[in-house]
């Protein structure tokens, strides 16, 4: 099953912790791509976030994968 997930960082909440999470997000995406769980990643023009297409086995899996993302607590989906 494929899921399109749009996410956005609220830059008004920028703290050193948020900056670290944002910096780690691409590495997490690369890992998911290697694992075959993430089909592709896109930047959304004019937004501080992105669009990721998950290719997973269940409806619950995208939520679980997002929860492990470094930026999960700092983004809206």
C-alpha positions in Angstrom: 0.0 0.0 0.0 1.2 3.5 -0.8 0.6 6.5 1.4 1.5 10.1 0.7 2.5 11.9 3.8 2.9 15.7 3.8 4.7 17.2 6.8 5.7 20.7 7.9 8.1 22.1 10.5 6.9 25.1 12.4 9.9 27.3 12.2 8.6 29.6 15.0 9.5 26.7 17.4 13.2 26.6 16.3 15.4 25.6 19.1 18.8 23.7 19.0 16.8 20.5 19.5 14.5 21.1 16.6 17.5 22.0 14.4 19.2 18.7 15.3 16.0 16.8 14.5 15.7 18.5 11.1 19.3 17.7 10.3 18.7 14.0 11.1 15.5 13.7 9.1 17.3 13.0 5.7 19.3 10.2 7.3 16.1 8.6 8.5 14.6 8.9 5.1 17.7 7.2 3.5 17.3 4.3 6.0 13.7 3.9 5.1 14.5 3.9 1.4 17.1 1.2 1.9 14.6 -0.8 3.9 12.1 -0.5 1.0 9.6 1.3 3.1 9.9 4.8 1.6 9.5 5.0 -2.2 10.5 8.7 -2.6 11.0 12.0 -0.8 10.1 15.4 -2.1 10.6 19.0 -0.9 7.5 21.2 -0.9 8.3 24.6 -2.3 7.5 27.4 0.1 7.3 25.0 3.0 9.7 23.8 5.7 8.9 20.1 5.3 8.3 17.6 2.6 6.2 15.0 1.0 7.1 11.3 1.4 5.6 8.3 -0.3 5.6 5.3 1.9 5.2 1.8 0.4 4.1 -0.4 3.4 2.2 -3.5 4.3 -0.5 -2.0 6.5 -2.5 1.1 7.4 -0.7 1.3 10.8 2.8 1.2 9.4 3.1 4.8 8.2 2.0 6.0 11.6 4.6 3.9 13.3 7.4 4.9 10.9 6.5 8.6 11.4 6.6 8.2 15.1 10.3 7.0 14.9 11.3 10.0 12.7 13.7 12.4 14.4 11.4 15.4 13.6 8.1 13.7 14.6 7.5 15.8 17.7 8.3 19.0 15.9 6.2 18.6 12.7 2.6 18.6 11.7 1.3 16.0 9.3 
